[in-house]
Amino acid sequence: MLTREEFAERFRAASKQFWVVAVAIVRDGGLAEDVVQEAAIVALAKLDQFEEGTSFEAWMSQIVRFTALNANRKKARRGDGGDPQALERKESRTGPGD
């Protein structure tokens, strides 16, 4: 099993790669950083599922992808898609607080 220390070392070495995966999906650098951090938390909880001899980067990138897709779903449920102009248009149609 991958130890937390080994995870941290491998994660640090490939963190830029994970950020690129996240930003390609969420299209926002700041949100991509949040996604990568959240994915790390998810991965730490699933360390027992990592199979030695497989690619850590591929395993972790898959978790980042799922986390980023979930972030996009959350944005869509908010109704603004992360677009401040879309939120302004929505408020102008309904009025603030409606």
Backbone as CSV, one residue per row, in Angstrom:
resi,resn,N_x,N_y,N_z,CA_x,CA_y,CA_z,C_x,C_y,C_z
1,MET,0.846,-1.191,0.000,0.000,0.000,0.000,0.890,1.252,0.000
2,LEU,0.427,2.252,-0.660,1.117,3.541,-0.741,0.979,4.266,0.600
3,THR,2.103,4.698,1.174,2.033,5.431,2.445,1.680,6.892,2.163
4,ARG,1.272,7.590,3.192,0.950,9.015,3.055,2.181,9.808,2.626
5,GLU,3.346,9.415,3.123,4.583,10.096,2.757,4.911,9.877,1.281
6,GLU,4.752,8.637,0.814,4.991,8.336,-0.597,3.984,9.084,-1.477
7,PHE,2.736,9.112,-1.002,1.703,9.847,-1.735,2.117,11.314,-1.868
8,ALA,2.511,11.926,-0.761,2.877,13.349,-0.769,4.033,13.613,-1.737
9,GLU,5.026,12.736,-1.732,6.181,12.900,-2.612,5.760,12.798,-4.082
10,ARG,4.987,11.793,-4.408,4.545,11.608,-5.796,3.586,12.721,-6.223
11,PHE,2.729,13.126,-5.303,1.771,14.185,-5.603,2.499,15.493,-5.926
12,ARG,3.461,15.854,-5.093,4.232,17.076,-5.327,4.934,17.033,-6.682
13,ALA,5.483,15.897,-7.023,6.226,15.765,-8.281,5.333,15.938,-9.507
14,ALA,4.060,15.595,-9.385,3.166,15.633,-10.547,2.038,16.653,-10.408
15,SER,2.110,17.518,-9.406,0.982,18.429,-9.137,0.672,19.358,-10.307
16,LYS,1.684,19.803,-11.032,1.419,20.671,-12.191,0.636,19.918,-13.261
17,GLN,0.960,18.659,-13.448,0.226,17.822,-14.405,-1.249,17.716,-13.982
18,PHE,-1.493,17.541,-12.699,-2.865,17.422,-12.218,-3.615,18.736,-12.409
19,TRP,-2.917,19.866,-12.197,-3.541,21.169,-12.395,-3.939,21.347,-13.857
20,VAL,-3.086,20.909,-14.776,-3.398,21.019,-16.205,-4.651,20.216,-16.541
21,VAL,-4.771,19.038,-15.981,-5.963,18.215,-16.194,-7.196,18.962,-15.682
22,ALA,-7.095,19.508,-14.489,-8.236,20.201,-13.883,-8.617,21.455,-14.660
23,VAL,-7.649,22.267,-15.032,-7.966,23.526,-15.717,-8.549,23.259,-17.104
24,ALA,-8.160,22.163,-17.732,-8.732,21.811,-19.030,-10.225,21.522,-18.918
25,ILE,-10.643,21.085,-17.757,-12.058,20.745,-17.556,-12.850,21.923,-17.005
26,VAL,-12.322,22.600,-15.981,-13.095,23.669,-15.327,-12.873,25.036,-15.941
27,ARG,-11.807,25.194,-16.734,-11.517,26.449,-17.443,-11.335,27.650,-16.522
28,ASP,-10.768,27.400,-15.340,-10.544,28.465,-14.364,-9.358,28.043,-13.506
29,GLY,-8.281,28.835,-13.557,-7.068,28.476,-12.836,-7.238,28.355,-11.340
30,GLY,-7.969,29.280,-10.751,-8.197,29.239,-9.302,-9.028,28.041,-8.895
31,LEU,-10.074,27.794,-9.653,-10.920,26.638,-9.359,-10.142,25.347,-9.584
32,ALA,-9.270,25.333,-10.578,-8.450,24.148,-10.834,-7.569,23.830,-9.633
33,GLU,-7.019,24.860,-8.989,-6.215,24.640,-7.785,-7.065,23.997,-6.695
34,ASP,-8.291,24.502,-6.518,-9.201,23.922,-5.527,-9.525,22.471,-5.855
35,VAL,-9.742,22.202,-7.135,-10.067,20.850,-7.585,-8.911,19.899,-7.262
36,VAL,-7.692,20.319,-7.537,-6.527,19.465,-7.275,-6.400,19.196,-5.780
37,GLN,-6.630,20.207,-4.964,-6.565,20.009,-3.511,-7.656,19.055,-3.043
38,GLU,-8.870,19.232,-3.552,-9.964,18.344,-3.172,-9.684,16.916,-3.633
39,ALA,-9.127,16.778,-4.835,-8.787,15.450,-5.351,-7.735,14.775,-4.473
40,ALA,-6.792,15.550,-3.948,-5.777,14.985,-3.056,-6.425,14.426,-1.795
41,ILE,-7.404,15.136,-1.270,-8.111,14.666,-0.078,-8.854,13.369,-0.382
42,VAL,-9.518,13.332,-1.537,-10.232,12.122,-1.954,-9.252,10.961,-2.100
43,ALA,-8.124,11.226,-2.760,-7.137,10.178,-2.997,-6.554,9.651,-1.690
44,LEU,-6.306,10.541,-0.756,-5.775,10.094,0.538,-6.729,9.128,1.224
45,ALA,-8.015,9.361,1.060,-9.007,8.467,1.655,-9.084,7.126,0.922
46,LYS,-8.524,7.088,-0.295,-8.593,5.874,-1.112,-7.216,5.246,-1.335
47,LEU,-6.263,5.562,-0.504,-4.914,5.025,-0.695,-4.896,3.506,-0.770
48,ASP,-5.791,2.866,-0.042,-5.827,1.403,-0.053,-6.267,0.853,-1.415
49,GLN,-6.840,1.707,-2.273,-7.291,1.275,-3.590,-6.208,1.420,-4.662
50,PHE,-5.124,2.102,-4.329,-4.034,2.255,-5.288,-3.276,0.939,-5.379
51,GLU,-3.101,0.464,-6.605,-2.401,-0.793,-6.816,-0.942,-0.519,-7.164
52,GLU,-0.033,-1.028,-6.323,1.401,-0.879,-6.595,1.703,-1.455,-7.963
53,GLY,2.628,-0.814,-8.644,3.002,-1.262,-9.978,2.206,-0.584,-11.071
54,THR,1.166,0.167,-10.687,0.402,0.929,-11.674,0.873,2.379,-11.633
55,SER,0.429,3.148,-12.581,0.851,4.539,-12.686,0.122,5.411,-11.666
56,PHE,0.894,6.005,-10.771,0.305,6.926,-9.799,-0.331,8.108,-10.518
57,GLU,0.364,8.635,-11.525,-0.133,9.801,-12.249,-1.460,9.513,-12.934
58,ALA,-1.596,8.343,-13.527,-2.858,7.981,-14.183,-3.977,7.820,-13.157
59,TRP,-3.672,7.170,-12.033,-4.665,6.968,-10.971,-5.126,8.313,-10.418
60,MET,-4.168,9.160,-10.122,-4.478,10.459,-9.546,-5.176,11.358,-10.562
61,SER,-4.754,11.305,-11.827,-5.401,12.120,-12.870,-6.861,11.750,-13.026
62,GLN,-7.178,10.484,-12.872,-8.581,10.046,-12.959,-9.388,10.653,-11.808
63,ILE,-8.825,10.678,-10.627,-9.514,11.293,-9.486,-9.680,12.788,-9.726
64,VAL,-8.655,13.438,-10.263,-8.741,14.869,-10.589,-9.843,15.099,-11.619
65,ARG,-9.906,14.254,-12.645,-10.959,14.406,-13.666,-12.347,14.329,-13.058
66,PHE,-12.578,13.302,-12.241,-13.897,13.161,-11.627,-14.218,14.343,-10.718
67,THR,-13.231,14.805,-9.976,-13.438,15.940,-9.084,-13.742,17.204,-9.889
68,ALA,-13.043,17.402,-10.998,-13.276,18.569,-11.853,-14.666,18.506,-12.490
69,LEU,-15.069,17.335,-12.951,-16.410,17.192,-13.532,-17.481,17.486,-12.486
70,ASN,-17.253,17.045,-11.255,-18.194,17.359,-10.177,-18.237,18.860,-9.913
71,ALA,-17.088,19.527,-9.982,-17.051,20.984,-9.796,-17.868,21.671,-10.886
72,ASN,-17.764,21.182,-12.117,-18.573,21.751,-13.201,-20.058,21.538,-12.957
73,ARG,-20.425,20.374,-12.445,-21.840,20.110,-12.141,-22.341,21.066,-11.059
74,LYS,-21.499,21.320,-10.059,-21.886,22.255,-9.003,-22.102,23.653,-9.576
75,LYS,-21.198,24.079,-10.493,-21.357,25.386,-11.134,-22.663,25.430,-11.914
76,ALA,-22.979,24.367,-12.619,-24.200,24.330,-13.430,-25.442,24.386,-12.541
77,ARG,-25.391,23.715,-11.400,-26.549,23.748,-10.484,-26.764,25.141,-9.914
78,ARG,-25.651,25.882,-9.721,-25.781,27.257,-9.243,-26.444,28.118,-10.313
79,GLY,-26.361,27.668,-11.549,-27.019,28.384,-12.633,-26.181,29.447,-13.288
80,ASP,-24.958,29.672,-12.796,-24.155,30.723,-13.412,-23.034,30.151,-14.256
81,GLY,-22.814,28.856,-14.165,-21.762,28.240,-14.941,-20.397,28.841,-14.650
82,GLY,-20.287,29.568,-13.539,-19.025,30.198,-13.200,-18.790,31.493,-13.964
83,ASP,-19.788,31.934,-14.707,-19.660,33.116,-15.556,-20.319,34.301,-14.858
84,PRO,-19.547,35.288,-14.365,-20.136,36.429,-13.662,-21.133,37.199,-14.521
85,GLN,-20.898,37.288,-15.813,-21.839,37.991,-16.688,-23.167,37.238,-16.779
86,ALA,-23.103,35.913,-16.765,-24.343,35.128,-16.789,-25.142,35.384,-15.522
87,LEU,-24.461,35.517,-14.391,-25.146,35.802,-13.135,-25.802,37.180,-13.193
88,GLU,-25.099,38.154,-13.748,-25.681,39.495,-13.889,-26.909,39.458,-14.789
89,ARG,-26.851,38.720,-15.888,-28.002,38.613,-16.792,-29.179,37.963,-16.083
90,LYS,-28.898,36.925,-15.296,-29.949,36.229,-14.556,-30.596,37.176,-13.551
91,GLU,-29.777,37.945,-12.819,-30.310,38.879,-11.837,-31.110,39.989,-12.503
92,SER,-30.692,40.444,-13.671,-31.421,41.517,-14.335,-32.788,41.033,-14.800
93,ARG,-32.923,39.745,-15.093,-34.222,39.199,-15.504,-35.136,38.990,-14.293
94,THR,-34.545,38.583,-13.151,-35.362,38.223,-12.008,-35.286,39.232,-10.868
95,GLY,-34.243,40.040,-10.858,-34.014,40.968,-9.763,-33.191,40.313,-8.693
96,PRO,-32.356,41.046,-7.988,-31.495,40.485,-6.952,-32.330,39.842,-5.855
97,GLY,-31.892,38.665,-5.409,-32.567,38.000,-4.298,-33.829,37.253,-4.665
98,ASP,-34.225,37.251,-5.928,-35.433,36.500,-6.332,-35.154,35.040,-6.435
